[in-house]
Amino acid sequence: MSTKQNKKNAISFYEMAFLGDPKLAMDTFVGATYIQHNPDVSDGIEGFIDYFERMKVEYPKKSIAFVRCIAEDDLVALHTHQIWPNDDQYVTMDFFRFDNSGKICEHWDAIQQIPKTSKNDNTMY
């Protein structure tokens, strides 16, 4: 797979899972193995589905915007802006590794809440 296709697939996968259909996202974009590094999500396909199914119920009005997508070799990095209920906003950086058949097989992330005040005028993006 090309890095261009991996970028497209990473965005489609994350958007589909985040906005409410994690099972379809896994069925479409993930291979037989899925390694999860987020300590709040159980390892494997079922752990991912369970987590995002719970998020769909608990936070149905969340949104996501993709700010950047960068790819190199078999890795894709997504830089996102997430808005959760009560205007709770987060910057996330998600990293996906793709296997030789173009399926996602591993995930890492870093999440930071956007503060209400800042000592500079720069945005988080």
C-alpha positions, 0 to 999 in steps of 0.5 A: 500500500502507498502512504497516500492510501494509508493516510486515507485509510487511517482517517476513515478508520478513526472517523468511523470508529470515533463517530459511532461504528467501531465494529465496521471500522475494525472489519474494514481497516484492521487486520487479524492482529491489533496491538493497542498501546493506550492504557485505557483501552484493552488490547485487541479488536474486541477491546477497541470495539468495547471502548468506542461502543461505550464512548458512543453511549456516554458521549454521543455529541462528540466531534473530531476534526483532522488537522494534520496527517503525516505518513512515512513508510508503514506509519501514519500520524493523525493530529486531531481536534476533538470536542466533547460535551460541555466544550471539553476540547482535546488535542490528540496525536494518534499513530497507526502502523500498517501491515504488508496488506495495508491493514492497521495492526498497531496504535499509539496515542497522546492526548492533551486537554486544551487549556482555557488560558495560555501564556502565549497567543499560539494555538495548540495547532 
